[in-house]
């Protein structure tokens, strides 16, 4: 299932199953999902509420664990790791972008972007230099001293994307990143993602309900009832403009 022309597999999932124990018995969410994602791919996950796509995303992000099956991230068998090892792998390999931005309201944009590097033990001069570089990359270099409340929702999402890139992740997971944005701003954000994928080879997996958002990806994986029901290239992926 690796994309044509891509040889290195970053994500390899085999017969992944997930259930939650409830008072009424086990609630099965994933039913034997198998999927490969190559290094440098841009994949959109779609499906109705309850289809399993968000649970699958959480397992990819090491925020949840599978009940059975195998998940390898860049050759690391995630299925065998304990919670501390999962946290270390997550901080090293994965960046997250959420619908709600999740920025610290009292911190400057620079400090918000630098935060993951604090946890990674990066010295202040290096993390501030990296944060400024990333704010420039997303078109907000001149806004570094502002707070989230002083910028628009689209700009806040750009800051969140910059923060996700702070520790140079191999994989970025974006969960409905345009869900709180208008159409024009959503397209700006998706152009930024597409540019990061195209220009820097960043691997991106994105959950969305919107087909026009999925159109910026290069591959579409659809979930239904805890299974992958469609896995196709996006033949007419949206043309991406370099981020301003």
Secondary structure in CASP SS format (residue, H / E / C, confidence):
PFRMAT SS
TARGET T0000
AUTHOR 0000-0000-0000
METHOD secondary structure of the structure
MODEL  1
X C 1.00
X C 1.00
X C 1.00
X C 1.00
X C 1.00
X C 1.00
X C 1.00
X C 1.00
X E 1.00
X E 1.00
X E 1.00
X E 1.00
X E 1.00
X E 1.00
X E 1.00
X E 1.00
X E 1.00
X E 1.00
X E 1.00
X E 1.00
X E 1.00
X E 1.00
X C 1.00
X C 1.00
X E 1.00
X E 1.00
X E 1.00
X E 1.00
X E 1.00
X E 1.00
X E 1.00
X E 1.00
X E 1.00
X E 1.00
X E 1.00
X E 1.00
X E 1.00
X E 1.00
X C 1.00
X C 1.00
X C 1.00
X E 1.00
X E 1.00
X E 1.00
X E 1.00
X E 1.00
X C 1.00
X C 1.00
X C 1.00
X C 1.00
X C 1.00
X C 1.00
X H 1.00
X H 1.00
X H 1.00
X H 1.00
X H 1.00
X H 1.00
X H 1.00
X H 1.00
X C 1.00
X C 1.00
X C 1.00
X C 1.00
X C 1.00
X C 1.00
X C 1.00
X E 1.00
X E 1.00
X E 1.00
X E 1.00
X E 1.00
X E 1.00
X C 1.00
X C 1.00
X E 1.00
X E 1.00
X H 1.00
X H 1.00
X H 1.00
X C 1.00
X C 1.00
X H 1.00
X H 1.00
X H 1.00
X H 1.00
X H 1.00
X H 1.00
X H 1.00
X H 1.00
X H 1.00
X H 1.00
X H 1.00
X E 1.00
X E 1.00
X E 1.00
X E 1.00
X E 1.00
X C 1.00
X C 1.00
X C 1.00
X C 1.00
X C 1.00
X C 1.00
X C 1.00
X C 1.00
X C 1.00
X E 1.00
X H 1.00
X H 1.00
X H 1.00
X H 1.00
X H 1.00
X H 1.00
X H 1.00
X H 1.00
X H 1.00
X H 1.00
X H 1.00
X C 1.00
X C 1.00
X C 1.00
X C 1.00
X H 1.00
X H 1.00
X H 1.00
X H 1.00
X H 1.00
X H 1.00
X H 1.00
X H 1.00
X H 1.00
X H 1.00
X H 1.00
X H 1.00
X H 1.00
X H 1.00
X C 1.00
X C 1.00
X C 1.00
X H 1.00
X H 1.00
X H 1.00
X C 1.00
X C 1.00
X C 1.00
X E 1.00
X H 1.00
X H 1.00
X H 1.00
X C 1.00
X C 1.00
X H 1.00
X H 1.00
X H 1.00
X H 1.00
X H 1.00
X H 1.00
X H 1.00
X H 1.00
X H 1.00
X H 1.00
X H 1.00
X H 1.00
X C 1.00
X C 1.00
X C 1.00
X C 1.00
X C 1.00
X C 1.00
X E 1.00
X E 1.00
X E 1.00
X E 1.00
X E 1.00
X C 1.00
X C 1.00
X C 1.00
X C 1.00
X C 1.00
X C 1.00
X C 1.00
X H 1.00
X H 1.00
X H 1.00
X H 1.00
X H 1.00
X H 1.00
X H 1.00
X H 1.00
X H 1.00
X H 1.00
X H 1.00
X H 1.00
X H 1.00
X H 1.00
X H 1.00
X H 1.00
X H 1.00
X H 1.00
X C 1.00
X C 1.00
X E 1.00
X E 1.00
X E 1.00
X E 1.00
X E 1.00
X C 1.00
X C 1.00
X C 1.00
X H 1.00
X H 1.00
X H 1.00
X H 1.00
X C 1.00
X C 1.00
X C 1.00
X C 1.00
X E 1.00
X E 1.00
X E 1.00
X E 1.00
X E 1.00
X E 1.00
X C 1.00
X C 1.00
X E 1.00
X E 1.00
X E 1.00
X E 1.00
X E 1.00
X E 1.00
X E 1.00
X C 1.00
X C 1.00
X C 1.00
X C 1.00
X C 1.00
X C 1.00
X C 1.00
X C 1.00
X C 1.00
X C 1.00
X C 1.00
END
